[in-house]
Amino acid sequence: MSKWEGSAALRYCLGLMLPMRDTERNSSMIELTRLNGSRLSLNCDLIKYVDSAPDTLLTLVTGEKLVVLEVRAEVTRKIVEYRAAVIRQAWPDADAALSARVVRSTLDLIAETEKLTD
């Protein structure tokens, strides 16, 4: 293995889909399964389309196409979880701030409803 082959930063920048060992966790990519059962890690920023016709087909911005075992909803969930983790890491108070905003919106809605019923 070259010194660059294991570099998470290089894999992220190049969007390489290198097989990962089960013990290795790479937070900059999502883990998916090829049809033959082998695991791969994919930079989700490279995904252009996720189709299910009937297998799940990923089209990358490079034009490359990959077929994976996970259903479209599962791929989407993994992408959303990855992006949420990035936001949480960049802004640790995001959960509290977003929760407070939801509570505030709910209270405003209740107040408007009470005004209409009075």
C-alpha positions as CSV (number, residue, x, y, z in Angstrom):
1,M,0.0,0.0,0.0
2,S,1.4,3.4,-1.0
3,K,1.4,6.2,1.6
4,W,-1.3,7.9,-0.4
5,E,-3.6,4.9,-0.9
6,G,-4.7,5.0,2.8
7,S,-5.1,8.8,2.9
8,A,-8.7,9.8,3.7
9,A,-8.0,13.3,2.4
10,L,-6.7,12.0,-1.0
11,R,-9.7,9.6,-1.3
12,Y,-12.1,12.4,-0.5
13,C,-10.5,14.8,-3.0
14,L,-10.3,12.3,-5.8
15,G,-13.6,10.6,-5.0
16,L,-12.0,7.2,-5.2
17,M,-14.2,4.2,-4.3
18,L,-11.7,2.1,-2.5
19,P,-12.9,-1.0,-0.6
20,M,-12.7,-0.4,3.1
21,R,-11.9,-2.8,5.9
22,D,-14.7,-3.4,8.4
23,T,-12.7,-1.9,11.2
24,E,-11.9,1.3,9.2
25,R,-14.4,4.2,9.5
26,N,-14.1,7.1,7.1
27,S,-16.4,10.0,8.0
28,S,-15.9,11.8,4.7
29,M,-17.6,9.1,2.7
30,I,-20.7,6.9,2.8
31,E,-20.4,3.1,2.8
32,L,-22.4,1.1,0.2
33,T,-22.5,-2.5,-1.0
34,R,-21.8,-3.6,-4.6
35,L,-24.0,-6.3,-6.1
36,N,-21.3,-8.9,-5.5
37,G,-21.4,-8.1,-1.8
38,S,-18.1,-6.1,-1.6
39,R,-18.2,-2.9,0.4
40,L,-17.1,0.4,-1.0
41,S,-16.9,4.0,0.2
42,L,-18.1,6.8,-1.9
43,N,-17.7,10.5,-1.7
44,C,-21.4,11.4,-1.7
45,D,-20.6,14.9,-3.2
46,L,-19.9,13.1,-6.5
47,I,-23.4,11.6,-6.7
48,K,-25.5,13.3,-9.4
49,Y,-28.5,10.9,-9.5
50,V,-29.9,7.9,-7.6
51,D,-32.3,5.8,-9.7
52,S,-34.1,2.6,-8.9
53,A,-34.9,0.8,-12.1
54,P,-35.2,-1.9,-10.5
55,D,-31.7,-2.0,-9.0
56,T,-30.3,1.1,-7.4
57,L,-28.2,2.9,-10.0
58,L,-25.9,5.8,-8.9
59,T,-24.8,8.2,-11.6
60,L,-21.7,10.2,-10.6
61,V,-20.8,13.7,-11.8
62,T,-18.0,12.1,-13.7
63,G,-20.5,10.0,-15.7
64,E,-19.5,6.8,-14.1
65,K,-22.4,4.5,-13.1
66,L,-22.5,2.2,-10.1
67,V,-25.1,-0.4,-9.1
68,V,-25.5,-1.0,-5.3
69,L,-27.6,-3.3,-3.1
70,E,-29.0,-0.5,-0.9
71,V,-32.4,0.9,-2.0
72,R,-32.7,4.5,-3.1
73,A,-34.2,5.6,0.2
74,E,-31.3,4.0,2.1
75,V,-28.7,5.8,-0.1
76,T,-30.6,9.1,0.4
77,R,-30.7,8.5,4.2
78,K,-26.9,7.9,4.3
79,I,-26.3,11.1,2.3
80,V,-28.5,13.1,4.7
81,E,-26.8,11.6,7.8
82,Y,-23.4,12.4,6.3
83,R,-24.4,16.0,5.6
84,A,-26.0,16.4,9.0
85,A,-22.8,15.1,10.7
86,V,-20.8,17.7,8.7
87,I,-23.1,20.5,9.9
88,R,-22.9,19.2,13.5
89,Q,-19.1,19.1,13.4
90,A,-18.9,22.7,12.0
91,W,-21.6,24.0,14.2
92,P,-21.9,22.0,17.5
93,D,-24.9,24.1,18.7
94,A,-26.9,23.5,15.5
95,D,-29.2,20.9,17.1
96,A,-30.1,23.3,19.9
97,A,-30.5,26.3,17.6
98,L,-32.7,24.4,15.1
99,S,-34.8,22.8,17.9
100,A,-35.4,26.3,19.5
101,R,-36.4,27.6,16.1
102,V,-39.0,24.8,15.7
103,V,-40.4,25.4,19.2
104,R,-40.6,29.2,18.5
105,S,-42.4,28.5,15.2
106,T,-44.9,26.2,17.0
107,L,-45.5,28.8,19.7
108,D,-46.2,31.5,17.1
109,L,-48.6,29.2,15.3
110,I,-50.5,28.4,18.5
111,A,-50.6,32.2,19.3
112,E,-52.1,32.9,15.8
113,T,-54.6,30.1,16.2
114,E,-55.7,31.5,19.6
115,K,-56.2,35.0,18.1
116,L,-58.4,33.5,15.4
117,T,-60.6,31.7,17.9
118,D,-61.1,34.7,20.2
